[in-house]
């Protein structure tokens, strides 16, 4: 499916960069770049400009930054709140960080709240691939603004394992769905003993509802689904084969949270603990090629004491693991499978092109 799209380029209304002449020891002088960035002002100007675009199709602000928001509105909570409000009005936000000096926590939070995607490039050359991934995704969209709602049966507790943004009605926002891909989530289910009836009967667990829009903004008709599971004896349950895909996705989410905890140690400079935990993670997740390669790459950055890049890689892997589109019938193996769309490729280094 090919969709028309319009790219609107706007200049941030209050963006300042200055060069200062700074005295050094003795009679030496040097030039330093500095100044301030009204990141919020530039972003909201782009969002406002899209209100002039007719139609209900995809409208998205693409924000590129190499620094911190240090002028105008700078509070992360307030900025992300505004991103969510604009997303509710049909104008989403994707963010692109450049280099190792930008605020990855803010950029990721804006994209998550804004219903878009989040990328970063280690260098300017590394940014071309993320832009291609975004445009490739947009050109193949089949559903957008997906919200998953779960209605547990009596005596059933359901919790979401993915870190997904919550909808105002209590549902969860899934990523936009493209042709040849699947949007997914893992649910943890606890059934109380009094809910279990006779062996061999079917017990209702929960009902799933999914709302979404077609690319032109029209609502998609998606019937609800009710999950029923047979009541088994403990012995019969033990003989059930585990689902490889579920096990793999769960290990990816667990690895993402492990790296998030290691990231906190990186910020504190606890390098001995960082390297020990990365080695433990390599051993634990060695059966998952993608996770194993990611952790190995993190170990290389840790050995270089490259804390800025390491923290960014861990941040972006975490959000990729929790909220990525996956290839339909995705396999365990990971390689340079150029035949699949770029937005479905599992990268070892989130900030490096082709890796």
Buried (B, 14 or more C-beta within 10 A) or exposed (E): EEEEBEEEEBEBEBBEEEEEEEEEEEEEEEEEEEEBBBBBBBBBBBBEBBEEEEEEBBBBBBBBBBBBBEBBBBEBEEBBEBBBEBBEEBBBBBBBBBBBEBBBEBBBBBBBBBBBBBBBBBEEEBBEBBBEBBBBBBBBBBBBBBBBBBEBBEBBEBEBBBBBBEBEEEBBBBBBBBEBBEBBBBBEBEBEEEBEEEEEEEBBBBBBBBBBBBBEBEEBEEEEEEBEEEBBEEEEEEEEEEEEBEEBBBBBBBBBBBBBEBBEBBEEEBBEEBBEBBEEBBEBBEEBBBBBBBBBBBBEBBEEEBBBBBBBBBBBBBBBBBBBBBBEEBEEEBEEEEEBBBBBBBBBBBBBBEB
